[in-house]
Amino acid sequence: MQTTHTTAPAAVVRRYRFRPNWWVTLATLLAIAGMIKLGLWQAGKAEEKLALQASYDNWHKQPPVSLSARLLAAAEAASLHYARVRVAGTYETGEQVLLDNQVDAQGRAGYHVITPLRIAGGETRVLVNRGWMPLGKDRSALPQITTPQAAVEVSGLAVVPSTKTFVLAQPESLAALQQSWRQGGLSVWQVLDMGRYAQAVPYPLQPLVIRLEADSGAGGFVRDWPRPDARVEKHLGYAYQWYGMAAALLVFYGVVNFKKTTATDPDQTEKEVA
């Protein structure tokens, strides 16, 4: 009987290997780093607002701080941020500012009315944010601002405006601003630049703004002031979204770069066929 030897087909072995392209890896790492940075930025804004709310709550447990005509140093003003303050004086309508692009609680566009108050007993002024007024049908027609002529007692929240201002359009020169005020006009600003205002006026200016209380009778308008921690949940939601996107991109990168390969098994078996 003759025996025939045949070689069995080589076994196919499937393996997975991680073989990423270097530039894909670099782009992925940069994208993930950017997403994490954006997430940290949103989380930081949420923490900042929570800290401001804690300061706000702490100040509101204490009696109002009386503000005098003595000019505060920048550090003193910063220490009063979100403190309840009160001050007596007289409004001056010659250097009023309308702060543009402000919305009320219903989302309607308008202005915040900023009026200087001459503090009783001196030459120092303090700016008072008297609240919100609606935008008219035409931006060229500014709203009519009524202002108490007699002395008033202002009570409200001390706010130190940010020094990091950014505007799309170049503001008018100080000379043009002063000329507008002398003619009895209102000046419309995109942001409240305290340094620019202080340069434009001839009197000492407190380095803070009083946000008039909602129940104050000192000539206010709509005053639905938001809490310092408003939109914290939104910031945290954005942060979690950026973190989630970074994690999803990392998983996608790993899945795409695990490539299937096939190879033959070197251990071949022989079949003996009689």
C-alpha positions in Angstrom: 0.0 0.0 0.0 1.4 3.4 -1.0 1.2 6.3 1.4 0.8 9.8 0.1 1.9 12.8 2.2 0.2 16.1 1.7 0.8 19.5 3.4 -2.2 21.0 5.1 -3.1 24.7 4.3 -1.2 27.1 6.6 -3.3 28.3 9.4 -4.3 32.0 9.2 -3.7 34.0 12.4 -5.4 37.4 12.9 -3.7 40.0 15.1 -4.4 43.6 16.1 -1.5 46.0 16.1 -1.4 49.7 17.2 0.1 51.6 14.3 -0.8 55.3 14.5 0.5 57.8 12.0 2.7 60.4 13.7 0.9 63.5 12.4 -2.5 62.0 13.3 -1.2 61.4 16.8 0.1 65.0 17.0 -3.2 66.5 15.8 -5.2 64.3 18.2 -3.0 65.3 21.1 -3.3 69.0 20.3 -7.1 68.7 19.9 -7.5 66.8 23.2 -5.3 69.4 25.0 -7.4 72.2 23.5 -10.6 70.6 24.6 -9.3 70.0 28.2 -8.2 73.6 28.3 -11.6 74.9 27.3 -13.2 72.6 29.9 -10.9 74.0 32.6 -11.7 77.5 31.5 -15.4 76.9 31.8 -15.0 75.2 35.2 -12.8 78.1 36.3 -15.6 80.6 35.4 -18.0 78.5 37.4 -15.7 78.5 40.4 -15.1 82.2 40.1 -18.9 82.9 40.1 -19.4 80.6 43.1 -16.7 82.5 45.0 -18.3 85.8 44.1 -21.7 84.5 45.3 -20.1 83.4 48.6 -18.7 87.0 49.0 -22.0 88.4 48.1 -23.8 86.3 50.7 -21.3 87.2 53.4 -21.6 90.9 52.8 -25.4 90.7 52.9 -25.3 89.3 56.4 -23.6 92.6 57.5 -25.0 96.2 57.7 -24.4 98.5 54.8 -21.0 100.3 54.6 -21.3 104.1 54.6 -19.4 105.7 51.7 -17.9 109.1 52.4 -16.3 111.7 50.1 -12.9 110.4 51.0 -11.3 108.9 47.9 -10.8 105.2 48.2 -7.6 103.6 47.1 -7.9 100.8 44.5 -7.2 98.1 47.1 -9.9 99.6 49.4 -12.4 99.6 46.6 -11.5 96.0 45.7 -12.2 94.9 49.3 -15.7 96.3 49.0 -16.6 94.3 45.9 -20.2 93.1 46.3 -20.6 94.9 49.6 -23.8 96.7 50.4 -23.1 100.4 50.6 -25.0 103.6 51.1 -24.1 107.2 50.4 -25.8 110.6 50.4 -25.4 113.1 47.6 -26.8 114.8 44.5 -27.0 113.4 41.0 -25.2 115.3 38.2 -26.6 114.9 34.7 -23.7 116.5 32.8 -21.6 113.4 32.4 -24.0 110.5 32.1 -23.3 107.3 30.2 -25.6 104.8 28.6 -24.1 101.4 28.7 -25.1 99.6 25.5 -26.0 96.0 24.7 -27.7 95.3 28.0 -30.7 92.9 28.3 -33.4 92.6 31.0 -34.7 89.4 32.5 -37.0 88.9 29.5 -34.1 89.2 27.1 -35.1 92.7 25.7 -32.3 94.9 24.5 -31.6 98.2 26.1 -29.1 100.4 28.1 -27.9 100.7 31.7 -28.0 104.3 32.9 -24.8 105.4 34.6 -25.1 108.7 36.5 -22.4 110.4 38.6 -23.4 111.3 42.2 -21.6 114.1 44.0 -21.0 112.8 47.5 -22.2 115.1 50.2 -19.4 116.9 52.0 -16.8 117.0 49.2 -15.9 117.1 45.5 -15.7 113.3 45.0 -18.2 111.6 42.8 -19.3 108.0 42.5 -20.9 106.4 39.5 -24.4 104.9 40.1 -25.9 102.3 37.8 -29.5 103.3 38.0 -30.8 100.3 36.1 -32.1 99.3 32.7 -34.0 101.2 30.1 -35.4 99.7 26.8 -33.9 100.4 23.4 -36.1 102.7 21.3 -37.3 102.0 17.7 -34.3 103.8 16.4 -30.8 103.8 18.0 -30.3 107.4 16.9 -33.1 108.4 19.3 -31.7 107.9 22.8 -34.1 107.5 25.7 -35.2 110.4 27.9 -33.5 110.1 31.3 -35.3 111.7 34.2 -33.1 112.4 37.2 -34.0 113.6 40.8 -32.8 117.2 41.3 -32.8 117.1 45.1 -30.3 115.3 47.4 -30.8 111.5 47.6 -29.6 108.6 49.7 -28.3 105.9 47.4 -28.1 102.3 48.6 -26.9 99.4 46.6 -24.2 97.0 45.7 -20.6 98.1 45.3 -19.1 96.7 42.1 -15.6 97.1 40.8 -15.7 97.0 37.0 -13.1 94.8 35.3 -10.0 96.6 33.9 -9.9 94.1 31.0 -12.0 95.9 28.5 -12.5 94.9 24.9 -14.5 96.8 22.3 -14.9 96.2 18.6 -15.1 99.9 17.7 -12.6 102.6 18.8 -14.3 104.9 21.3 -14.5 108.6 20.7 -11.6 110.8 21.8 -11.7 112.4 25.3 -12.0 115.8 23.7 -15.1 114.6 21.7 -16.5 113.0 24.8 -16.1 116.1 26.8 -17.6 118.3 24.1 -20.7 115.9 23.9 -21.2 116.3 27.6 -20.9 120.0 27.6 -23.6 120.1 25.0 -25.9 118.1 27.3 -25.7 114.9 25.3 -25.6 111.4 26.5 -22.5 109.3 25.7 -23.1 105.6 24.7 -20.4 103.2 25.7 -19.9 99.5 24.9 -18.2 98.8 28.2 -17.7 100.9 31.3 -14.0 101.9 31.3 -13.4 103.5 34.7 -9.9 104.7 33.7 -11.2 106.5 30.6 -14.1 108.1 32.6 -11.7 109.3 35.3 -9.5 110.9 32.6 -12.5 112.7 31.0 -13.9 114.4 34.2 -12.3 117.2 36.3 -13.2 115.7 39.7 -12.0 112.8 41.8 -13.9 109.6 41.2 -14.4 106.6 43.5 -13.0 103.5 41.8 -16.2 101.6 42.1 -19.8 101.7 40.8 -22.9 101.4 43.0 -25.6 99.2 41.5 -28.8 100.7 42.8 -31.0 98.4 44.9 -34.3 97.3 43.5 -36.3 98.8 46.4 -34.3 102.1 46.4 -36.3 105.3 45.7 -33.3 107.2 44.4 -34.3 107.6 40.8 -33.9 104.1 39.5 -35.2 102.2 36.5 -35.6 98.5 35.9 -33.3 96.7 38.4 -33.6 92.9 38.0 -30.0 92.4 38.9 -28.7 88.8 38.3 -27.1 86.8 41.1 -23.3 86.5 41.0 -23.7 82.7 40.5 -26.1 83.0 37.5 -25.3 80.6 34.7 -23.0 78.4 36.9 -24.8 75.3 35.8 -24.3 76.3 32.1 -20.6 76.8 32.6 -20.3 73.4 34.3 -22.3 71.8 31.5 -20.0 73.3 28.9 -17.0 72.0 30.9 -18.4 68.4 31.0 -19.1 68.6 27.3 -15.5 69.5 26.5 -14.2 66.8 28.8 -16.6 64.3 27.2 -15.5 65.3 23.7 -11.8 64.9 24.6 -12.5 61.4 26.0 -14.5 60.4 22.9 -11.7 61.6 20.6 -9.2 59.6 22.6 -11.4 56.4 22.2 -11.9 57.1 18.5 -8.2 57.5 18.0 -7.5 54.2 19.7 -10.1 52.3 17.8 -9.1 53.7 14.4 -5.4 53.0 14.9 -5.7 49.4 16.1 -5.3 47.7 12.7 -6.1 44.1 11.9 -3.3 42.1 10.4 -3.2 38.5 9.1 -0.2 36.1 9.0 0.3 32.4 8.3 1.2 30.0 11.0 4.7 28.7 10.6 3.8 25.4 12.2 2.4 23.5 9.3 0.9 20.1 9.8 1.0 17.2 7.5 -1.8 14.9 6.7 -1.1 11.4 5.8 -3.4 10.0 3.3 -3.4 6.3 2.7 
